[in-house]
Amino acid sequence: MSAMTDTNNEYARYGYSSARIGFGKRPAILVVDLQNAFVDPQYPTGGRPLIVKAVKATAKLLAAARPYGIPVFQCATAYDKTKLDLPHWKVAICRELTIGTHGAQMVKELQDPSYIFFPKCAPSIFFNTPLSTGLVRHGTDTVIVTGANTSGCIRASVIDSFSYGFRTIVPVECVGDLEEGPHWANLKDVDRRYADVVSLNEVLEYLTTLPRDGGR
């Protein structure tokens, strides 16, 4: 059962949350924007409790996934120094991040040379990145989304994952936001429409059903 299941609401009356997507056989893990600018307290958007917890939970997920050879795709919001690829962000920190700077690097706990890393310049990890090609090459049918912020880049990434036809799973402990309200509201809404929002434990249990080294 989804971690966000709520049948006692108006949406349920109209058929929302009427089906569970479930896991497929060939997963990939996405790590969205768990970079220093959104985690390290030296930055104005860093040190927020939900995001710090998401880093720890995501590290646990990645460690558990390693023996199964599951591909991991990571991104950080960052732009060329010319800023020609910078959209009209209303978020101050997003106008300041450039490729190669400390703020644009993944936090140390989540770095690994086997992970596929790339910058992105829009909310979704899919937009103008090599992700969709990489997922197809790995034969992926299930995308597990982790990272920040739930109400922004996670939501956008979930919608694109859904739109590309992937089974989309969000481990609730592995995503975070600056505030509780938008975090929970967006988790509940994507669970109604596009994804299964589940506990980290459910994802860890799913991993144990997979062949070691991914069977690829």
N, C-alpha and C positions, 0 to 999 in steps of 0.2 A: 504493500500500500504506500502511496505517496506520503512523504513527510508533511505535505501541506494540504492533504485532503480535507475538504470542508463541504459537506453535502447540504448543510443548513443555511443556504443563502439563495438569493435571487438568480445568480448565474447558474447554479445547479438545476434550477427549475427549467431553464432554457437549454439544457444539454451540455453546459460547460463541465469540464472534468468528468466527462462521461466514458472515457476510455483511458487505459494506461498504455503508455508506449512500450515500456519494457526495454531490456538490454538485448543487443544483438550478439554477434560472435567475434567481431573484430573491432575492438575499441581503440580510440586515441584519446589522449588527455590534452586539453587546452589550458594554458596558464596565462591569463589575461592581466597585464599591467600590475603584477606584483613586483614592482620596481621601487627603487629607493625613494623616489619622489612621493609615493603614496604609502610608504611604510615607515621610513626613517623619520623620527620625530624632529630632526633638524629642519624638515620641510613643513610648510604650513598645513599641508594635507596629510602629513605623516603621523604615526603613533596612535591612530584611532583604534579603539579596542576591537571592533568587529573585523577590521582588516588584519590586525596583528594576529588574531585568532585564526583567520583564514590562511595566513602564511604557515602557521604551525600545522593546521589540519592538511593543507596541501602537501607539505613536506612528508607527512605520514602517508598520504595517498601515493605519492611518487615513489617512496621507499618500498611500499607494498607492491607496486606495479612493476618494479624493475625486473624481478625474476621472470616475468611473463613477456618481456620484450615489447611492451606496449609503447608505441611512438608518443613522444611528448613534444608539443609545439608551444613555444613561449613567445610572447610579444611584449613590447614596451611602447608606450606612446612617446614618439620622438620625431624630430624633423631635421631636415638638412639645414646646415648653418645659414643658407640663403633664405630660409623660411618660405620658399616658393610653394611648398607643399602644405603649408599651414592653413587649415580651414578657419572659419570665423568663430572660434571658440569663445564662449562667455566665461570660461573657467580660467582664471589667471595663470595657474601653474602650467596648464596645457599650452599656453602661448610661449612658455619659456624653455621647454625641453628640447634639447638638440641631441642628435645621435652621438654616442661616445661619451657623454658627460655622466657624472655620478648618478644624477637623478634618473637617467634613462637606462640604467643597468638593473638587471634582476637582482633581488636581494640574495645574499650569499647562500642562504639556506636552500635555495631553489636552483642554484646553478649546477650544471653538469655538462661536460663536453658532448655527451651523446644526445642532448636535447637540441631540437631545431629552433633557433631563435631568429627573430626578425623584428624590425621596428614597424609600427603602424602609424598612420596619420589621421585616422578617423575612429569613431567609437568601436566599431566591430573589428574583431581580429581577422575577419574574412575580407574586408574591403581593401582592394588593391594590394593584397599580400599573396605569397605563394601557397597559402594554407590549403585552399580547395584542391590544387594540384597535388600537394603532398598527401592529403587524405585519400584521394583517388589512387595514387600510386601504392599506398599501403593497404588498399582494399578495405578501408574503414567503413563500418556501417553504424557505429555508435560513437558519439562525441560526448565526452565528460568535461563539462565546463567548470573551471575554477577561476578565482581572481577577484578583481575589483574594477569599478564600483558596481554593486548590484543594480542600482537604478539607472546606470549609464552604459558603460562598456559591456557589462555582463548581459544586460537585457538585449542590447544590440547584437551581441555575438550569438545569443540563444536564438533570436529571431532569424538571423542569417543561417545558422545551423539547421534550423527547422525548414527554412526556405530551400536549402540545398538538398533536403530529403534525408538528413541523418536522424537517427534516433538520438535525442538530446537529453542528457542526464545532468542534473545540477546537484551535487552533494552540498547540502545546506551549510555545513560547517566550513566548507572550502571557499565560500564567497563572502565578501564584506562590503560595507559602505560607511560613509561618514556618520550617518545617523540611523537609528533603529527603524524609524517610521518608513522611510523610503525603501529600506532594505527588505522588510517583511512584506510591505505592500507589493513590491515588484516580484518577489519570490512567489507570493500567492497568485499573482496575475499570470506569470509565465507558466505556472503549474496548471492553471485553468485552460491554457490555450496551446502551448507549444512544446512543453518539456515535462519530464518527471523530476520533481524536486524531492530528493530522497535523503536519507541519513548517510553519513560517511560509512557507517557500519554496513549498510546495505550494499554500497559499492565495493567495499572490501570483501564481503562475502561473495559477490559476483566474480571478483577477480579469481577466487579460488576454483571457479568452475572452468577456467580457461587453461589451455595447454601451456606448459612452460615455454619461454622464449617466443610466445606468440603464435607458434605453429605456422609461421610465415615461410 
